[in-house]
Every structure is written in structure tokens, then in C-alpha cells.
Amino acid sequence: DLAFFLRRNFLSMEDQYLVFSSRIVSTVGQVSSYMDSGGSRPIYIHELPLIRNVKNATKIFQWPELNAGKALFYGLVPALIHIARLEELRKTQHLSFQKVEEAIDVCVKDCLVTDKSVRYLLANFVDG
């Protein structure tokens, strides 16, 4: 079952850890009892920093369209709002197909992309 897998792969060995994230603090007790393996490992709770003022956040993230609804949708979490902002920018700042091809050609020509680097990238993608 899932609890056995998580305990075996993340909690039973020394220097192995499991990070669980939830916006609902009450889940800590449920996760603790679900994962309890009879050990004495503590559960640490770290609150995420939150956006306290949407008006200031629009300036910080340089995102005039950010409003209270969007900020709440992203849980008021700065990192999530930042990623959402980057996605908004990517929608309007795509490179043309020709520019992408030119960039790839330069990388190949200048040996920035090698068989070794592609294998390394794929290994990390597949294996994590």
C-alpha cells in the first residue's frame, strides 16, 4: 500500500526524508497517523510565506492584471504567483519557429548540445 511504499523508500533509512505539502494544516495529524511506523521521527511544519497585500504584489511581480481573485487562486503563495506570471509572459513572448530553429542550430554547431549532455538530460528526466 502507499504508506508502506513511502515508509520503505523515504522514512525507514537514515538520511531519507519525505516532504508533504498541504494548504490544510489539519492534514498533518492524518498524515502522521497514516504514515506512523512506530518510529520517533518528528513532523515539522513550516508555513509558506503569503502575499498580504495584492496592491504591493502587483508591483513586486510587475503584473498589473493581478487581482485578489487571481492571488487567492494561487493560494497567496509568492512562488505560485511568480510561476503564473511567467506563464502569462510566455503566452505573449513566444519565439517564432524560425528563431527556435536558429537557436537550436547554434547550440548544435557550437557543441553546446552533445551526445553526453543529451544522455545526462534524459537520464535525469527519466530517473528524476
C-alpha positions as CSV (number, residue, x, y, z in Angstrom):
1,D,0.0,0.0,0.0
2,L,1.0,3.6,-0.3
3,A,2.0,4.1,3.3
4,F,4.3,1.1,3.2
5,F,5.9,2.3,0.0
6,L,6.5,5.8,1.4
7,R,7.9,4.4,4.7
8,R,10.1,1.9,3.0
9,N,11.5,4.4,0.4
10,F,11.6,7.6,2.3
11,L,11.4,7.1,6.0
12,S,12.9,3.8,7.1
13,M,16.5,4.5,6.0
14,E,18.9,7.0,7.6
15,D,19.1,10.4,5.9
16,Q,15.9,9.7,3.9
17,Y,13.1,12.2,4.2
18,L,9.6,12.8,2.9
19,V,8.2,16.3,2.2
20,F,4.5,16.6,2.2
21,S,2.8,19.8,1.3
22,S,-0.7,20.9,2.0
23,R,-2.5,24.1,2.5
24,I,-4.7,22.5,5.1
25,V,-2.9,22.3,8.5
26,S,-5.3,19.7,9.8
27,T,-3.9,17.1,7.4
28,V,-0.7,16.8,9.5
29,G,-2.4,14.6,12.1
30,Q,-3.9,12.4,9.4
31,V,-0.6,12.0,7.5
32,S,1.2,11.3,10.8
33,S,-1.2,8.5,11.8
34,Y,-1.3,7.2,8.2
35,M,2.5,7.1,8.0
36,D,3.2,6.1,11.6
37,S,5.8,3.4,11.5
38,G,6.4,3.2,15.2
39,G,9.5,5.4,14.9
40,S,10.2,8.6,16.7
41,R,10.7,10.8,13.6
42,P,9.1,14.2,14.2
43,I,6.9,16.1,11.8
44,Y,8.0,19.7,11.2
45,I,5.5,22.3,10.0
46,H,6.8,25.2,8.0
47,E,4.3,27.7,6.8
48,L,4.7,29.2,3.4
49,P,5.1,32.9,3.1
50,L,1.9,34.5,1.9
51,I,1.0,37.6,0.0
52,R,-0.5,40.1,2.5
53,N,-1.2,42.9,0.1
54,V,-2.4,42.4,-3.5
55,K,-1.6,46.0,-4.5
56,N,2.0,45.6,-3.4
57,A,2.2,42.2,-5.1
58,T,1.1,43.7,-8.5
59,K,4.2,46.0,-8.2
60,I,6.6,43.3,-7.0
61,F,5.6,40.8,-9.7
62,Q,5.2,43.6,-12.3
63,W,1.7,42.2,-13.0
64,P,-0.9,45.0,-13.2
65,E,-3.6,42.4,-14.0
66,L,-3.1,40.5,-10.7
67,N,-6.2,40.9,-8.6
68,A,-7.4,39.5,-5.3
69,G,-9.2,36.6,-7.1
70,K,-6.0,35.5,-9.0
71,A,-3.9,35.9,-5.9
72,L,-6.3,33.7,-3.9
73,F,-6.4,31.2,-6.7
74,Y,-2.7,30.7,-6.3
75,G,-3.1,30.4,-2.5
76,L,-1.4,33.8,-1.9
77,V,1.9,31.9,-2.3
78,P,4.5,34.1,-3.8
79,A,6.2,31.3,-5.7
80,L,3.0,30.2,-7.3
81,I,2.1,33.7,-8.3
82,H,5.6,34.2,-9.8
83,I,5.2,31.0,-11.9
84,A,1.8,32.1,-13.0
85,R,3.2,35.5,-14.0
86,L,6.0,33.8,-16.0
87,E,3.4,31.7,-17.8
88,E,1.4,34.8,-18.7
89,L,4.6,36.4,-20.1
90,R,5.4,33.2,-22.1
91,K,1.9,33.4,-23.8
92,T,2.8,36.8,-25.3
93,Q,6.5,36.4,-25.8
94,H,6.9,33.2,-27.8
95,L,9.8,32.9,-30.2
96,S,8.9,32.3,-33.8
97,F,9.6,28.8,-35.2
98,Q,12.5,30.3,-37.2
99,K,14.1,31.8,-34.1
100,V,13.8,28.5,-32.2
101,E,15.4,26.6,-35.1
102,E,18.2,29.2,-35.3
103,A,18.9,28.8,-31.6
104,I,19.0,25.0,-31.9
105,D,21.3,25.2,-34.9
106,V,23.7,27.5,-32.9
107,C,23.7,25.1,-29.9
108,V,24.5,22.1,-32.1
109,K,27.1,24.0,-34.2
110,D,28.9,25.3,-31.1
111,C,28.8,21.9,-29.5
112,L,26.6,23.2,-26.6
113,V,24.4,20.1,-27.1
114,T,26.4,16.9,-27.2
115,D,25.5,13.2,-27.0
116,K,26.8,13.2,-23.4
117,S,24.6,16.2,-22.4
118,V,21.5,14.8,-24.0
119,R,22.1,11.5,-22.3
120,Y,22.5,13.3,-19.0
121,L,19.4,15.3,-19.5
122,L,17.3,12.2,-20.5
123,A,18.7,10.2,-17.6
124,N,17.7,12.9,-15.1
125,F,14.3,13.2,-16.8
126,V,13.6,9.5,-16.7
127,D,15.2,8.8,-13.3
128,G,14.4,12.0,-11.5
